[in-house]
């Protein structure tokens, strides 16, 4: 039976909820779909944020032949089969036309280098238009030549209001308490919210806060690398390290490894964690985390699980300090609010005589205690107020 999430999947941008920075009036994907612009791109964003739906809407707008593959199970043979498919389109003035071939490759970061190298020339020549989807930063795992031939669009986690709108589209009636609980539980993942509603209705006949909670507790414990337990488990892993609880963190690590999770995915999360959550409290945590990542690359499974366990135990025991992380994003907020404020003259480079005459670099002192922020932000403190 077709899942509810598939049944109610939007067929056009008018029905699509969220990602206004990409699909709103005058935004890049809106323009590309309206103008039927054929090009390859990668959608990078959290689960349930609309990657698959946008790919399908885009393919429909082009009247393209859509081939949907998951990089977890697909290989070169699947690409060859797409290339060999000669399904004809509508004849035009006696000529036989073939619809453009659009490959939607989910979890594109799971394609290894050899597979990506094989795909590359067909993307270059336009024989295949590629739309990749990933929850991971594509610069880590997508080879540079392929990445350079694709635009990257970043999708945001759906807001609470957007999630509520999607829940209403399911046709199920929820009171405010049940709706608010479901929105919080799904954490921006529309697919997870819809599946929870569908399962609750099937199990209990009615959807209330109590039956939603019962459905969550009754779920069979599993680890699906493409499903929500993947994200639930990595979330629990990070939060256990954040709480300095090595027993819980090692348990979730073991669960992921036992289920066949990519150890580099885990190691990357540890590198991020070292700066985001430990930061200045223990700067060498980043060195250790990078060392673990390198060990995972060199050694591989099963032995690299020992390196991961060593690193997890170490990161758990480190003191935590998010001040550098928080300070950076406060600075980002000012950049977004104020734009490119003028850099003080004394900090500017002066490679030419004209620039010197304009007093670029004048009175610069290497070790000054003077506030070097742009004039409008002088006195602003992001770190160590």
N, C-alpha and C positions, 0 to 999 in steps of 0.2 A: 504494500500500500504506500502511495506517495506521501512523504512527510508533509505536515502542514506548512513548514517553512518553505518548502518547494512550491506548494499549491498557491501560496499568497505572494510569491516572489514578484516584485514590481516588474512590469514589462516596459516601462518608459520612465524618463526622468521626472515626469509629472507625479508619478506614484512613489518615487524614491524619497526616502527620509534620511537627512543628515548630509554631511560632507559638502556644505554650501560653498566652501572655499574652492571646491573642484567642479561642482555641478550647478552652482547658482548662475544667474544671468550674467553673461560676459566672462564666465570662468572657463578654464582650459578644456575640461572634459565636456562641458555644455557646448562649447564652440565646435570641438572635434566631432561630436555626435550630430549636431545640427548641420554641419558642413560636410559630413561623411568623409572626414579626413582620415586616410589610412596610414597608420604608423604604429610602431612597436612601443610598448611601455610596460612598466612594472608598478603594481599597486602594493604599497607597503603600509600595513596597518594592523591593528589588533583584531582578534577573532570576532566575527559577527558584525563587522563594521561596514560590510557591503561590497567587498572585493569581487566576489563571484557574480553578484547581481549587476554591478557596473560592467563587468566584462561581457555579460550576456546582452545587456542593453546596447552596448557599443557594437557587438557583432550583429545584432538585429538591425541597427541603423545603417549598416553597410551592406545588408543582405549577404553577409559572409557565411561561408560554411564553417561552423564552429566545431572544433575538436577540443574536448575537455579531457585533460590528463592530470594525474597527480604524480609529481616527481618522485614520490616515495616508491611507486611501483612501476612507473613507465621507464622506457629505455630507448636505445637507438632504433630498435625494430618498430616501435610505435611511431617514431618520426618518419621512418622510411615508408610506413603504411600511409601516412598522411600525404607524403610527396607523390606516392603512386596513385592516390585516389583521383580519378578523372571524372568525377561527377559533373555533368554539364549543367550550365545555367540556362537562361532563356535565350533562344537564338535572336540575333539582331541583324537585319539586313543580310540574311544568308550566312552570317558568320556564327560559329559556335563559340559561346562565351563560357568561361569557367568562373564561378564565384571566387572571390578572394578567400584564401585559406587562413583562418584565424585560429591559432593554437592558444588556448587558455591553459597555462601550466601552473597548477596550484603547488604551493610549497617549492617554488623554483630553486630555493637555496639548497634543496636536497638533491638536485642534479649534480653529479660530480663533474670534475673538470673535463674529463674525456667526453662526457655526454654533452656538456655545454659547447665544447670545441666542435663537436659534430653538428650541433644545431646552428652555430654561428653563421656559416656561409649562406644558409638558406634564409636567415633573417636579413643578412646583408643584401642579397639579391632581390628580396621581396617575395620570394616563393612562399614564405610563411610569414605572416604577421604575428608577432608574439605579444601576448598579454600575460605577464607573470604575476603571481600573487605570493606574498610572503608576510609573515609576522616578524621576520628578522631583518635587520639592516642589510639590504642587498649588497652593500659594498664589502661585506665580510665574505660572502660565499659565491657571488656571481662574478665570473671572470671579467676583467676590465674591458676587453674588446666587445663582449656582449652587452655589458652595462653601458658602454659609451654609445651604443646604437639604440638605446631605449631611454625614453624619458621616465623619470621616477616620480610618481604621485604619492604623497603621504596622506593616508587616511587617519582621521582622529577617532578616538573612542567616542561612541554615541553618548550624548548628554542624557540626563534624566528625563527631560521633556521630550526628546526624540524617541527615547525608549517607550515612554507612555503613549506617544502617537502610534508607534508600531504595534504595541499591545492592543490598542483600540482596533487596529486593522485586522486583528485575528477574529473579531466578532464575539469574543468571550467577554462576559460582563464581570468586572472586578470592583470591589469597593476600594476606597482609598488606601486602607491599611494593607490589603492584599497587593494592590498595585505598587505601593511604595516598597514593600518587602521584596517583590519580584524584581523591581528595578535595581535595588541595592544588591540582591543576590547575583543577578546576571552581570553586573559590573560592566555595562556598556556592550554586552554581547547579545545582539538581537536574536540570533539563532538559538542561543541557550534559553532565552526567555520564552520564545515560541515553543520550543521542545518541552519546557517545563509545564507550560499551559496544556499542551496536547497530552502529555503523560498524566497530568493530574485529572484531566477530564476523563481519560480512558480508565484510570484506576478508581476514581471516586464518584464520577458523575457530576459533581459540582466543584466549583473553584472558589475556595475561601482561603484565608490566611492559614488556617489549620491544615487543610488538605494540601496546600502547596508545601508546607513544612514537612508533612508526612511523606509526600512524594520525594522530596529531597533526601530524607533519611532512608527511604526504601530503595534508592537507586543501587543497583548492583555495583560493587566496587570493581573498577576496571581502570585500565590505562590505555587509552586510545590516542596514538600519536597525532591523529588528525582531529580528535574531539576535545570536549571540554575538560576531561580529566587530565589531559596533557597540561593545560593552562592552570587548572586547579592545583596540580602537584608541584609545578615549578613555583607557583605563588606561595604555597605552603613551605617549600624549601627556602625561598628567600626570606620569608617572614620568620622562620625559625632561626636562621642565621642572625637576622636583625635583632631578635629577642635574646641572642646569646645562649641558645639552647641546642648544644651539639647533638644530643640524643635524638631530638626530633629531626634536625637537619640531616643527620646521617641516615635516619629511617627513610626520609623522602628521597634522598640520594639513591639508596639501595633500591627503592621502588622504581625509580626512573631507569636505572641501569638494568635491572632485571627485566623491564618491559622493552628494552632495546632502544632507549632514547640515545640520540647522537651525543656522545660525551663532549664534543666540542661545543654543542649548544649549552650544556651545563657549565662548562669552563668559561665560556663567554659571559654568562650571567654572573659568575664569580668575579671576573675582572671588573665588570660594571659595579658590582656590589662593593668591591674594595674601595672605590673612589666615592661612590654615592653615600654609603652608610658608615664607612670607617674613616675615610678621608684623613684629615689632619691629626686625628687621635693616634694614628699609627700608620704613617706614610709608607712604610715598607710593606704593608699589606698588599699594595698594588704590585710590588715586585714579586711577592710570593704568588699572587693570583696569576700574574703573567707567566711565572715559572711553571705553574700547574698547567696552564693552557699549552705551553710549549711541550711539556712532558706528554700531555694527551695526544698532541700532534705526532710526536716521535714514536711513542710506545703503542698507542691504540689499545683497544679492548682485547682481553679482559684485564690485563695488568694495570692499565691506566686508571682503573677504578680505585686502586690503592693511592695513587697520586691525588685523585679527586677527594678521597676521604681525608687524607692528610691536610689538604688545603681547606676543606670545609671545617675541620676541627680547629684549625688555626684562625680562620676568619670569625668563627663563633666566639673564640676566646678574646679577640681584640676588643678594645674599647671602641665605642661608636661615636661618630661626630659628623653630622650632616651639614656643618656650617659652610664648607666650600661649595657643596651642591646647591644649598639654598641661596647663597650669595650670588652664584652664577645666574640663577633664574630670576633673581631680583634685578640684576643688571640687564638681562634679556627683556624684562618688562619695560625698563627705561628706554632701551633701544627701540622697541616697538612703539612706545608712546611718543618719543621725541625724534626718532629718525636719526640721521647722521649729523649730530651736532658738530660744529666746527672744532677741530683739534687745536689746542692752544699753539700759538705761533712758535714758541720756544721748543715745542716737541716735534715740529715738522722737519723733514729732511730738506737740506738745501744743496742739491748737487750742481746748481747753476748760479751764475752771477746775479741774474734777475731775482732769483729766490732769496739770495742774501740781501739784496737791496730792499726786498719786501719784508725783511727781518725774520725770515724763516730760520729757526734754530738760534736766534739771538738770545743771549743770557742763559743758555741751557747749562744746567749743573747736573753732573752725574748722580750725586747723592743728596739731592735737595729733599727737604721735608715739606716743601710747598705742595699744596693740593694740585695734582696734575689732571684732574677731571676737566671736561669741557665747562665753560663758564656757567652754564645753566644748571649743572649738577654739582658744583663745588659744595663741599661739606657733606655730600651724600655718603652714607656708610652701608656697604653691602656685607662686609665681613668684619667681625670683631667690633661691634658698636661700643 
